[in-house]
Amino acid sequence: MKYLYNSFIIINLLIILTSCLKEDSIDKPEPPEPTSKMDWWDEAKFGMFIHFGVYSVPAGEFAGTDLDGVVYPTDSPKLSGGVGAEWIMYTAKIPRETYKLYAKDFTCHNFNANQIADLAKSCGMNYLVITLKHHDGFVMYPTKLTDWNISNSGAKGLDVIKEMQEACLNRGLKFGVYFSQNIDWMTNESYGYVPEIKGRYKEHKQYDDYTENLIREFVTRYPSVDLIWWDGYLENTNTNSANRFLQAAESIRPDIIFNDRLYSKHEGDYITPEMSLNLSIQKFKRFELCTSINEKSWGYSKSKNQNSYMTKEEIIIDLLRCIQYGGNFLLNIGPKNDGSIPVQQSEPLEKAGYIIQKIGGIQGAKSLNQIYGQHNCFCRYTVKSSNTKLYITKMPNVNNSEIKVTGIKNSIISMETNHTAKKEGDDVIISGFNGEFDTACLLLSGEIDSYDAGINIPCNEIISSLSAFANGEFGIETGDNNQFMLTNWKGELSNSIEYCVNSKENRSYNISIYTAEMSDYEISVDIDGEKYDRTIKRGYQRHKSKIMENYNLNQGTHCIKLTIKPSEGKWANFYGIEFE
């Protein structure tokens, strides 16, 4: 009996102790969520890229004698060709000593880091990346490791990197540097693309030593460098060199972020598609689309043949598409040799920035759990407490005052803008849209719960190319009648355009596409796995081609996939699809 009594006391003591431990644990605050070095990058969404250096002096044109002895007169200079003006030393085969003479005219006397940072901030950008060293090897700060730096130029006494870093810090912008790690046209010790050694690829430990020391120097000198934007990886870059460069930076700044261009076998922290998105690759990966506001050059170009500037609409569309598919957008400007920004670059950026700030929902925006696009709008969301803010931005050139977003299970708590909204099943119908890029904001209950429900058909209008899932490296441009088109639709099996549509009833449709092209071509039409071959007749301007006649679609969701059959030189610009 005594044994049972003692056991009873022990058991009760254990229960009391356990209860106390539980109560103590309730009173303690929850441990903070683990942070990642990528947190700020994931939130940023929009950044400014700056290509600025000695190449800004020739600005894409070379007059003089090249390495082959060819003389180019002033009135007929050698142009940098299909690549940007920043490649002029290589493409024009400019001798090193001749190229070095440009440095005296690299004055930067109108360079104003505060104004540039203000421009970025006013456009809703949250980080900035500037060239520290491009392929010409010129270092944009007073380094002790080479004489080929800004101290020995017309900008003597200026530290561009320091001033840009401070301007970013003062405005809450994250700061990064572009760094060409293995291409240097000023030395035979680099990895290649050197005109004077005619493109031989050699590995040189001495150049690796220089690169490693330069990385250590600038990461130490500029402690607020949050990101290194590598460029110039080649097939002969080796693992040992890459590891040396990574360790050099991380030993000083462990949380520094790297892109994917260090080495072909180094994925980096995110991938960097250039000038166009391949959504099949970018979806579900961290990506940053880098595009230049001058679509033909990254560095400043004075050549009329190398100037084609983005419009404010194209800037906003690229940004919203990146966000809709879960990535960031890095938009480049190229200042002149005096440091000023050409009005052809600043004007569309300022106009786009005004609209971007107005529509909101950029920083911290997330992608819906949907692969395919919505009709007439771009969608994204942010998290507010335990609920969701859904942002719906009307596409340009859309006249509808009402937009239907499909596949949203959440209920509506309230409307945050001057629009009205209602639910019909899993559709959200918003009314009151007016003006370009007009944006509605809804507060939804709980975490986002969405899926691909498809664009409702029939809809009695063309479904824009901007609503398509573009599987390939497509560009986006304004075409006929100010309608947006996917460019560069080529005859490659991996280059397809896909739509998800939802037929509200069992019925037959005439299906047509709107394109422009220079020659006839064959396409494959895949509807839910059933394939059909069609011939599209050429049309230099936007025109309609019927691809299916009286084709029956049952009630429900269907996938339409369009592919140009492989054929050399065959391409098209794609405007949209229509179901009648």
N, C-alpha and C positions, 0 to 999 in steps of 0.2 A: 504493500500500500504506500509505504514511504517512497519507494522507487517511482510509483505512478505519480505521486504528488510532485516529486522533484522534476520529473519529466514534464509535467504540466506547466510548472514554473518556467522551465527552460524554453519550452515552445512559445509561451506567451511573451517572454523577453525577446525572443527572435522576431516575433510578429511586430512588437513595438519598435524594435530597432529598424526593421525593414520599413515600417511606416514612416519613421523619422527620416530615413535616408531618402525615401520618395518625396517627402515634403520639402526636404532641403533641395533636392534636384529641381523641384517645381519653382522654387524661389530664385534659383540661379538663372541669369539671362542665357538665352540661346547663344551658342558660339557663333561667331560671324561666318557667313558663307565663305568658302575658300575662294580666293581671288585668282584670276589668271592674268598674265601679262597681256593677253589679247582682249581683255574687257573693254578698254578704251577704244581699241580699233573696231571691235564689233559694234560699239555704240556710234562711232564717228560718221560713217556712211559717205561723207563728202569731203574731198580734200583738194588742195591746189598743188600742182606739179609745176616746177619752174626750171626750164632749160636756159642757162645763162653762162656765157664764157667767152673766150677769145673768138670762137666761131661766130659770135654775134657781130663781129667787125666785117668780115667778107660777106656775111649774110647770104650765103648760097651762091655767090658769084666770084670767080677767080680770073683776074687779068694778069698775065705774066707768062713765064716759061716753066713748063711742068718738068717732071723727072725724065720724060722721054724726049725733051728738047722741043716740044710743040709750044708755039707762042700763041697766046690768046690775047687779042687786043682789047682795049677798054670798051670799045663799042660792040664787041662780040665776045663776051666772057664765057668761060667754061662754067656750066651750071652744075649743081650738085646732083642733078638727075632724080631718079625715082625715090631715093632716100632723102632724109631731111637735110636742111642747111647745116646742121651740126656735123655732118659727115663730109663737108667740103674738102678738108685736107686729104682725105682718102680718095674720094671720087674724082677730084681734079688732079690728083697726084702732085700736090704742092710740096716742093722740097722743104725740109725742116727749117732751114735758116730763113727761107722766104716766109714761111708761116709765122715764125717767131716775131717778124716785123709787125704783124697785126697787133701785138700786145700793147704797143705804145698808144694805139687808138682805142684800146679798151679802157675808157676813162671812168665810166660809172658815175659821172658827175651829177646825173639826175636820178641815181638810185636812191630810193627811199623805202627802207624796210618797213617802217610804220605804215606807210600808205598801202603797200602790198598786203600786209597783214590785215589792215582795215578792210581792204577789198575782199579778201578771203572771208573774213568774219561777216561782212555785210551780205555775202552770198549764202550764208548758212554752212560754210565749210568749217570743219573741226580739226583739220590737221594740214600740214604743209610740208612738201618735200622739195628740196632745191639741189641742183647739181653741185657737188663738192669737187668731183673730178670726172670729166667725160673722157671719151676715147682719145682725145688729143693730148691727154696727160696733164693739162693745165690745172693746178690746184688753186681753189678759190679762197684760200686763206694764207697767211704768212707762215708757211711751213719751214722748218729747218732742214728738211730732208731733200729738197730739190730747189734749184734756182728758178725752175719753170713754175712760178706761182704769182699770185696777185701783187706781191711786193715789187716785182720787176715788170710792172705794166703801167699804163697811164692812170691806173687807180691806186697807185702807191700810197700806202698809209691807210687803206680801207680793208677791213675784215668783213666781207659780205656774210660769211657764215655766222660770225658772232652777232652782227647786227640783226640778221634774220632770226636767229635763235632768241634774242632778247625781245624782239617785237612779238614773236609768237607767245613767249612766256607771259608777257604783259597782257595778252588778250585771251589767255586760256586755250591757245591752240597747241596741239601736239606738234613736235618738230622732228623731221626726218631728213636724211641726206641721200642723194643719189651718188653711187660710187661705182665707177667702172674698174673692176678689180683685176682684169687680166688682158685688157686691150690698151695699148699705149703706143700711139704712132710716133712718139718722140724717142723711142729706144728700141734697139734690136733685141733687148732682153725680155720683151713682153711676149705674149702668147701668139701673136699673129696679127693679120690685117694691117701690117706695116708696109706702106707703099715702097719704101726704099729697100726692103728685103723681099719684095714681090710675094708676100703672103705665105712665107714658110711658117710652119707651126713648130715651135721649139719650147721646151720647158727650161726655164732658167732659175736656179735657186736664188741668184742674186736679186732678180725681180720679185720673187716671193718674199725675200727678206725685206725689200723696200716696201712692198704692199703691206706686210704685217706691221712694220714699224709705223707706217702712215696711219693704219687703222688704230693702233694703240695711241698714237699722238692725237688724232682728232676726237676719239671717244673720251680721252682724258681732258683735252682742251675745251670740249663742248659737252659738259655733263648732262645736258638736257636733250641730247640726241636720243629720241625714243625709237627710231626705226632706221635701218640701213636698207636702201633700195639698190641691191646689187644689179649689175648689168654686164653682159658680155660673155656669158658662159659659152664655152666651146667644147667640142668633143675631146680635146686633149687636156682639159682641166682635170686634175687628179684629186683623189680623196684626201691625200695628205695636205695639199695646198688649201683645199676648202676647210679642212678641220683647223688648220693654223689660223685662217682668217676669222673663223667663227670664235675660236678660243680667245683670240686677241681682243675681240669686242666683248665677249661675255665675261671674261675675267675682270673687266672693269665695270661693265653694266650688265649684270645677269639677266635683267628683264627686257633687254633690247629685242626688238622685233625684226625679223628678216623676211624678205620676199623669197621667191623660188628661183632666182636667176644667178645664184652663186655657182651652181654645178648641176649638171644634168641628173645626177643621182641624189641631189639634195632638194627635197620638196619644199623646204622653207615653211613659214607659218601660214602662207596663203599663196595662191596662184595669181598670175598677172596677165590675163588676156589683153591684147593690144589692139585698139581701134574698133574691135567688134566682139560680140558675145557669141559663144557657142553654148547655148543653154544646156545641152545634154551633158556637157563637161562641167559647167559652172554650177549647175543645180546641186544642192546638198554639199557643196564645198565652200570653204572660205575663198572668195575671189575679190579682186580689185581690177575693174576695167580702167585701163589708162588710155586716155584719148587726148589729142591736142586740139585746141580751139582752132588752130590752123591745121586743117586735116591733111596737109601735104608736107608739113615740117614741124619738128619739135623746137628747134632753135629759130630765132628770128630770121625771116627771109625777106629780102627786098625784091626778089624776082617775081614778076607778075605770073610766071608759069608755075610758081610754087606757093601760091596763096589761094586758099579756099576756106573761108571761115564758117564755123558753125553758127547757126541762128540760135536765138534764145530758146525757141521751141525744141530744137535738136538737143541742146544742153539739158533741158528739163526732162525730156523723154529718156535720154540716156541715164540720168540720175534715177528716175522713177522705175525704169526697167531693172536697173541694178538692185535697187531696194526690193522690188517685187520678187526677185529671185534670190535674195539673201546676201547680196554682196555690197561692195563699196565702189565709189566712182572717184577717180583721180583725174582731174582736168588740168591740162598743161597750158601755160602761157610762155611766150618767148620774148623777153625784153630786148630792146635795142642795145647796142654797145655802150650807150650813155646811161643805161639802166631804166629808161622810161618804157612804159608799156604802150604799144601802138593802139590807137583808138579802135582799129578794126578788131582788136582782141578785148579791150576793156569794155566797149559799148555793149556787145551782146551778153557779156558776162554780168555786167551791172543790171541789165534788163532782166536776165534770167534770175539773178539774185533777188530782185524785188519780188518776183512771183514766188520763188522758193520760200522766202521768209513769210510770205502771205499765206501760202497753203499749209505750212507747218507739218508736223508729224514726220520729220526727217531724222533728227538725231535719236538713236535708240530704236528706230523702226525695225520691225521684223517682217519676215515673209510669211504669208498664209501657207497652210499645209496644202498647197495646190500647185500642180505642175503647169497646168494650162492657164492662159490668160482669161480675163473677163471681157465682156463686150462693152466697148466705149469708155472704159475707165482703167485706171491703175489702182491697185489696192495694197494696203500695208496696215500694220497695227502696232500700237505701243501698249505697254502694261501699266495700268493705274491701280495701285493697291492690289486687290485680288480680282479686279475686273479688266476689261479690254477696251481700248479706244481704237475703233476702226476708221481709217481714213480712206476716202474714195475720191479720187481726182479724175475729173472728166478729161478724156483725151481731146486734143485740139481738133478743130474742124468737125466737131460733133454738135449738131443742132438740137438734139433732144434735151428737154428739160427734166426728163425722168430716166433714171438708170436702174437696172435690175442686177444685183449681185447675187450669184447663186452659190449654193453649198455652204451656207452659214447656219449652224444649228443654234447658236446662242440667241437668247432673247434680248430685246432692246430695252435698256433702262431709260435712256434719255438721248435727246439730240443736242449736240454741242454747237451747232452752227444753224444758220437761218434756212434750214431745209426741213422737210417733213419726211418721215420714214414709217414703213409698216412691214410686217412679216406676212408672207404667204408660204406656209410650209418652211422649207429651208432657203427660201429666197428673201432677200431684203430689197425692198423697192423704195428708192429715194427720189423725191420730187423737189423741184425748185432750183435746178442747176441753171446757171446763167453766167456767160463769160468764159474766156479761155482759162483752162486749168482750174476751174471752180472746184472747190474741195468741200465735201461734207464730212463731218466727224460725228460718229455715234459712240455712245458708251454702251457696251454690251456686258451682259452678266457673265462672270467667271472667266476662266482662261479660254482662249480662242479654240473653237471646235468647228473645223471646216474641212471640206473635201471637194474633189473635182466633180461638180454636178453638171458641167457643160453649159455652153451658151444656148439659151432657149431659141429654138427655131420653130416655125418661120418667124423672121423679125422684120421682113419687108425693107431691108437695107443691106448694104455691103458690110460684111464683118471685116474690120480693118486688119492689115498685116501686123499691127501692133498687138493684136490679141492672139497671135499665133505663137506656138512653141517653135522657135527657130533652132533647128539642129544643124549647126554649121556656122561658119564665120561670116555672118551677114552684117552689112552696114545698114544704117538707117538714114534716109535722106528725104527731103521734100521733093516730090515729083510733080506731075501734071495736076492742074487744078488745086495746087497746094495740098495734095493728098500725100500722106507718108507711105513710103515703100521700103521693103527689104531689098537691099542691093546685093549683088554678088551671089545670086542663086545659080550655082554651077552644076555641071553634069557630073556629080559625084554621089555615090550611093549613100554616103554619110551626110549629105547636104539636103535635108528634108524640112518641110514646113508642115506642122501638125495643128489640128484644131480638135477640141472636144466640144461636141454639140449635143443638145438634149431636145429630141423631138417630142412635142407635147401630145402627139397622137400618131396613130398608124396612118401614114400617107406617103404619096410619091412626091419627089422633088426634082426640079431642074436645078442642077448644081453648076455654077459657073465660076471661073476665076478671072481676076483682072490683073493684067501684066503689061510689060513693055519689053521688047527684045529686038535684036538686030537680025535674027534669022529664025527659020523654023526649027523646032526641036521636039523631041519625044519626052513625054512624062509618064510616070507610073502613078496611078491613083489607087490607094489602098484604103478601103472602107471596112473597118472591123476585120481585117485579114484577107478580104477578097480583093484581088488585084486586077486592074484594068489598064491597058495601054492607050494613050491618046496622043495625037499630034496637035501641037499649038502652032498656028501660023504667025509669022512675024508681024509685029506692029511697033513702029518706032515710038508711038505714043500710047498712053494707057488705053487698053481696049479689053473687051469682054470675050471670053472663049468658053463655050458650053462644054463641060467635061462629062456630065452624066445627064441623061434625059429620062424623065419619069422613073426615077430610081426610088424604090420603096425603102423607107426607114420605119421600123417599128417604134412604138412609143418607148422612150428611154434614151440612154446615153450612148453616143457613137464616136469613134475616133476616125478622123479623116487625115491621111498622110499623103503628101505630094512630094514626088522626087523626080528631078530631071535625070533622064537616062545618060550614062557617061558618054560623052562625045566631045572631042577637043574643040575648044572655042565656043561651045554652046553655053549661054548664060541668059538670065532674065532678071528684070526687076519686078517684084511681086507686091501688088497693092492690096489684095484681099480676096475673099470668097463670098459667094452669094447663094442662098437657098430660096428658091421660088416655088 
